[in-house]
Amino acid sequence: MIFMLNHIKFPLVQKGLFLLKISPTLLLLYSALILTLILSYRRRHYYKFSSRVPGPPQWPLLGCAKLRYEGPEGMVTMLHHYVDYFRTLGSCIAGTFYGDKYLIVSLSPAYTNFFLTKILKKSDLYQAVSNLFRDGVLGLSTIAKWRVDRKMIGPSFNHSVIKTYISIFFEESNLLVQKCHPLMQRGEAFYPGDLLNLATFDMVIRSTLGENPRAQDHSDHPAVRAMMDILNSIHVRLSHPFLMRDFWSNLLGYTKLEKSYEKIFRDFTRDIVRRIATQDSQEKSFSFATHMMQNEMDEENLITHVVNVVFAGTDTTKTANFAVLLMLAIHPEVQEKAYQELTSILGCDKTREPTYEELLRMNYLEMVIKEALRLFPPVPIVARQVSTDSDKLEDLQLPKGASIVLDIYMLHRDARYFPNPDLFDPERFTLTESAKRPIGSYLPFLFGSRDCIGRKYAMLQVKTVVSTLLRNYRILPSQTCGTMEEVEILIQTTSKFAPHCQIKLKSRD
């Protein structure tokens, strides 16, 4: 029987083997054609929407190739370029493919307002952070769960609570002053981001968990290293569409690497949480964790919420403090005005801790902070996702599954609302000038129901850090970064200043 089958002819099989043998190129072309047809069918609602809005040139399957292949910084630079280009044409919205993701980019405050208040689901572009943040407020939890968590977390960030953190901010700020002292004595220019990262980490951990990790005294703190390694890995994945797919992330080892970093950080958090749990009520200092424990939350869920808060608070406030210090160094007249305000409120005793009311009275310093956050928003790009077929923007039917991208960095540099947008001018934030701008033109903390829950915490922390440094030092520019033209920002998952953005210090004594 087997022998006889060897003599039976199967024309179709033989023909297929013949094609495979002599024409693999043709087979690949057929496969590419079939794949293109399948993807085109799946994307038909995106194409329909795209036909009604402007967008950059698209490549079949690849979408906007430049967005995809120019690397992490190049990708964001090209996005900024397109935003600026379509805005000059008068467009309020643009669309493009980013790999297999369709992006709708908002170019106007009015549309941004709509997206932030009506589109609440986080984009699946954030899939890269799902292992870290899980179903916490920064993760990809459902809207229903997010609402419950937000309501539960909210009381930890009200005025009465964050007022109690001022002592922590001031104590860590004074330690930061001490760490800067040898650099000041040697007259060295230095990159402040490293010291600020350790200081803000200590502040956030102390207010979140009630324990002092003393990272300022241990610059190689394993939890700090793990946090920075995780952020770097997430940035790489967000910058390359194929790495946002679990298959490729697992295959290339990114998922395994991130989990190893995550374990270090979660173990660090777990150890503190367990120590808190064994303390009696008199031993416990109030913190975010002790408040959450009152809700009878299980340990893993509590750790997830703590991880979300720590990651949200540390890197962003570091960037905010860095931006303010750099702007004060480059603009000595602004620095002097801010210093005079401080002395009028706090006097000349540098050791006196500011009260909550005194920090609120630092109106000019607040204007300086707001202008620094306009130019250098810590979170430069935010994305939401259209989750239903019923979302409409005026007469445009938004395609389900599309990601809404808000390029906050470019929104803050819209000359229609911020004349000479590349100049640093705190006077933009007088009450009169602020009232002239529409909602949606200034978004360092977003707005709407999914705004930054820690915005008041952040403002008090930055005011305390900057005012403490200003009371002790004059902030001077370095030779490598003495003008606005020399400031270079790296737009990543969060904003980061280039290594040459350094400052110098001079004692006020």
Number of C-alpha atoms within 10 A of each C-alpha: 5 6 7 7 8 8 8 8 9 8 9 9 10 11 11 10 12 11 14 14 9 10 11 11 11 12 13 12 11 12 12 13 12 12 13 14 13 11 14 15 12 11 15 12 16 23 17 12 16 19 10 11 15 16 21 19 11 14 12 11 17 16 19 18 18 18 25 21 15 15 14 20 14 16 21 21 16 15 19 16 13 17 23 17 13 17 17 10 9 10 17 19 18 21 24 23 27 20 19 13 18 21 26 27 23 25 25 19 20 14 17 26 19 15 23 22 13 14 20 19 20 23 21 19 22 18 21 24 22 15 14 25 23 18 19 24 24 21 22 22 18 14 13 8 14 20 15 11 16 15 10 13 18 11 15 21 16 14 12 11 16 20 16 14 21 22 16 17 26 22 17 24 24 20 15 21 19 13 15 18 17 11 15 19 11 10 12 14 20 19 18 22 21 13 19 23 24 25 26 29 28 23 30 26 24 22 25 22 23 20 19 14 20 17 21 21 13 11 14 11 14 15 21 21 15 19 21 16 16 22 21 14 19 23 18 18 24 19 24 19 18 15 21 20 14 14 11 14 17 13 11 12 10 20 20 13 15 22 14 13 21 21 15 17 21 19 13 15 19 19 10 17 22 11 11 20 14 10 11 8 11 6 9 16 16 18 21 24 22 20 16 19 16 8 10 9 11 10 13 12 14 22 23 21 22 24 24 19 22 19 19 18 21 23 24 20 24 25 27 25 27 28 29 22 26 26 26 26 24 21 19 15 11 18 22 14 12 21 18 14 18 24 14 10 14 19 12 11 9 16 13 11 17 20 14 18 9 13 21 14 14 17 16 20 25 21 19 26 24 22 24 26 24 27 23 26 27 27 24 24 19 18 23 23 22 23 18 12 11 11 16 14 11 8 6 11 14 22 25 15 19 22 27 25 23 24 22 27 23 21 27 24 20 20 11 10 19 19 11 12 16 15 13 19 18 18 14 19 18 13 10 10 12 14 10 10 15 13 14 20 24 25 23 23 18 20 16 14 13 18 14 15 21 17 16 15 20 21 18 19 26 24 22 27 23 18 25 25 20 23 22 19 19 20 23 22 23 21 14 14 20 19 15 14 9 13 17 14 16 16 23 22 21 17 22 23 20 14 15 16 24 25 24 23 25 15 14 10 6
